[in-house]
Amino acid sequence: MNTSSVLVTGTSSGIGRATALALAAEGFQVFAGVRRRTDGEALVNSARQCPGRIVPVSIDVTDAASIARAVTAVSDAVGGGGLAGLVNNAGIGMTWPVEAIPLAELRRIFEVNVFGQVAVIQAFLPLLRSGAGRVINIGSIGDRLSLPFGAPLVSSKWAFASITESLRMELRPWGIHVVLIEPASIHTDAVDKVEADAKRVLGEMKQEDRRRYAAAYQSMTERALARESGGSHPDVVARTVLRALTAGRPRTRYIVGKHGRLLAFLARWVPDRLFDRIRIRLFGLPERFGSAVAAGSPMVGALR
């Protein structure tokens, strides 16, 4: 049994929860990052077959004081042994038309998905050096391609992927592996959150933006939710995290989840214009260039 210690952020549900449970079952001491105490208690109750292996740690990746307290708690627990791994999974999803998104919303997603991740990495690197540990960043297949109305999420994932690549080269002298895991279609509780968030976005759009984008946005949301509902179980990501932590020489990237390899292939080899048409048709958007202009009005109900 592996008695090494690992910190996993964003363990309240979905991929983070599955990863914490899988690592604990394999003998790791898992410090499970949560924002609410009740989420930590629920996770511990789910790990009764491996008692004591999961230790909830309160952490908000956008709060420097919260991160500092988490570092102190983990450091006191592991002592000089340090950490064998840091799994950066905390994140939020968001979809908006670029023309309509409030800049405060865009900044918020970057605060969580980019700046918060960097803050956690910076804070825990001393413990990773002590434990000859690894950095495992949970990205997205979206760091290889963009989706209509998905710019807030995928742009943050592209940014995090580029940071991960730079970090990988920078930490080589200390023998610290940095791995990016790119999930594609994964069915998690976040699917329900996306549906609720889409309704919120439509309600918060200015009237003119809603007239322009509502039909296309609703079509994209419905089709995206249908695909995600049929996605892979979060356990496939958890098993990949385990491989990345234990392999003698881990890959720099792992693509996981339904349709992942196909999407990566298309993004790399299909010409932009053709790939645009594929994505437009896939999400039920107007296919004819200039169709809104030709109609003489915003695309109200154009997709019905």
N, C-alpha and C positions, 0 to 999 in steps of 0.2 A: 504494500500500500504506500502511495506517495503521501508524505506528510508535509509537503511544501505548502506555502501560503500564497493565496491569490486574491486580489481585489477585483471585484466585478461591479461596475456601476450600472445603474438602471435595471435593478433586478426585481422590480415590483410586478412585472408581467412579461409575457412574450419571450423574446430571445434571451433577455437578461435572466429571467427566472429559470428558463430551461437550462441555461449555461451554469448557473449557480448550483442547481440540483445535480446536474451531470458531473460536475467537478467534485462535488461533495461525495457522490457515490463512488468516485474513483479514488477517494482518500485524501483529496486536497482539503486544506483548511481554507474555507471560503469566507472572505469578508465581503458581505453583500451590501452594496450601496443602495440605500432607499431614501426617499424624502419623507415618508410617513412611518411612524413606529408600527402602526397596524399592519403595514405591508411586510415589514420585517418579521413580525410575529407570525403572519400567515405563511411566510416562506419557511421559517423554522418548523412549523407544524407539518409542512409538506415533506420535510426531510427527516422524519422520525426513524427511518431505517439507518440513518447515519448520524446519530445524536452528537451534538457538539461540533459538527463539521461546518455549520453555517453560523456566522456571527454577524448580525445586522449592524451596519454602520450608517449613521445619518450623514448624508452628503447631498448638497445642492451644488451642482457644478458651476453655477453662475454666481455663487457666493464665496468670496475668498475666505471669510472667517469659517464658514462651514467646511471648506476643504482643509483648512489648517487644523480644525478640530479632528477631522477624520484621519489626517496624517498622524497626529499625536496618539489617537486611539489605536491605530494599526501598529505604529512603531512600538508603543508600550507592550503590545501583545506579542509581536514577533521578535523583539529584541534585536540582537546582532545578526539574526538569521536572514533578515530582510524578506523581500517578496520574490517568489518565483515567476509571478506574472501580474500584469495589470491589463484587464480587459475593459476597454472603453466602449461601453454600449449605450450609455445614457444619450437620449436624443429625442427630438420631436419632429413630426411631419406636418407639412402645411402646403396647401395648394391655393393659388390665386392667379388671376391674369396679371401680367407684369404691369400693364397700364393702370391697374386698379389697386394694387396692394399698397396699403399704408406703409410708409418707410419704417415706422415703429415696429410693425409686424415682421418685416424683413430683418431688421436688426435683432429682434428677439430670437429668431431661428438661428441666426449666426452666433448669438451669444451662447446658446445651448450646444449647437452642433459643431461649432468650430472653436470659439474662444474658450468655452468651458472645458472642452476636451484638452486643449493645450494647457490650461491652468492645472488640470488634474495630472497630466503627464509631468509637467515641471515640478509639481509638489511631491510626486511619488518616485521620481527618478533616483534620489539617494537610496531609498529602500530597494529599488530594483538593482542598483549597482552592488549593494551589500549582498543580495541574494542571487546574483548572476541571473536576473530575471529577464522576462521578455515583455514587449509591448504588443498587445493584440487589439487592433482597432477595428470595430465593427462599422463598415461603411455601407455601401449599397451598389447594386448593379447600375444605379443611377449615376455613379461617378464615371460611367463610360458613355452615357447617352442622356439626352434630355427628353422630357415629355411635355406636351402642351399643358399649360397651367401648372406644371410641376417645377418651375424655376426656383421658387423659394427653397424647396427641399433639395433638388439635385444640385443646385449651385453650391449649397453648403457641403454636400457630399463630395463634389469635385474639389472644393477647397481643402477639405479634410484629407482626401486622397493625396493631394499634392504635398501637404504637410507631412503625411505619413512617409511618402517617398523620400523627402529631404531628411527626415528624422532617421530613416533606415541607414542612410549613408553617414550621418553625423555620429551615430552611436556605435558604428563598427569598431572603433578603437577600444571600446570597453566590452566587446563581445556580447552586446545586447541585440538580439534579433528584434526586428520590428515587422509585424505582419499585418496586412490588410485583408479582411474578410468581406466579400461582396455578396450579400444575400440578394436574391431575385424575388420571386413570388413566395412569400412566407405568410401562412395564415396565423395571425395572432389576434389578441384582443384589440390591437390598434386598428383593425379593419372597422370595428364599430365606432371607434373614435374618429376615424376619417370621415365616416358618413355624417356624424354629428357636426364635425368641424366644417364640412362642405355646406351644410345648412346655415351654419353661423356666418360663413363667408358671404353667401348669397344675401343674407339679411343685412350684412354690414356694407355691402357695395353701394356706392352712390347710384342713384336712379338711372343716370345715363349709362354707367358701366354695366348695370344689370340689364338694360335694354340691349346693349351690344353683345354681352357675353353669356347671359344666363343659360340659353339653350345649349350652346356648345359646352359650357362648363358642366352642366347637369349630365350631358351625354358622356363626357369624359369620366366624371365621377362614377356613374353607374357601371360603365364598362370596366373601369379600373377595380372597383369593388368586387365585381363578378370574378375577375381574374385572381385577385388576392384571396377571395374566399375559397378558391380551389387550389391554393398554393400549398407548398410543403409545410410539414410540421416544424416548429422551432427547434425540435431536437436535432435536425440535420445541421443546424448552425452550431448547436452545443457540441456535437461530436467533432465538428471541424475545429472549434476552439481547442478542444482536448488534443487533437492531432498537432495543432500549431504550438501548443505548450510543451508537448512531449517528444516531438520529432527531433532527431539529432541535428538535422539541417532543414528547418521548415521552409516552405515556399514563401516567396515574398507576398503572393496574393492567392486567395482561394475563392473561387466562384461557387456558390452553393444555392440550392433552391430551384424550383421548377422554372423552366425556360431560361435559366441563367446563361448557359453556354450558347444557346441560340442567339440571345440578345447581344452577348458579347461579340459573337461572330458577325452579326449584322452591323453592329456599331463600328466594327473595325474595317469591314471590307465593302459594304454597300455604299455607293455614292450618295452624297447628302440629299440631292433632290429626290432620288428614289426612296431613300429611307424616310424622308419627310412624308411622301405619299403613303408609305406603309403605315406610319404612325397616325397620320390623319385619318386614314380609313379604319384603322384598328380602334380608334376612339370615337368614331362617328362624327367627325368634324366636317364642315363644308369642304368639298374637294376642289371646287373650281377657284382658281386664283382670281381675286377681285370680285368675288360673288356678292359681298356686301355693297360694294360700289355700284355694281350692276343693278342691285335691288333698289338702290336709291334711298336706303334707310338702314339702320342697324339690323343685325341678324336676329330680330325678335321672332322666336318660334320657327326659325329656318330649318331646324332639325326635326321638327315634329311630323 
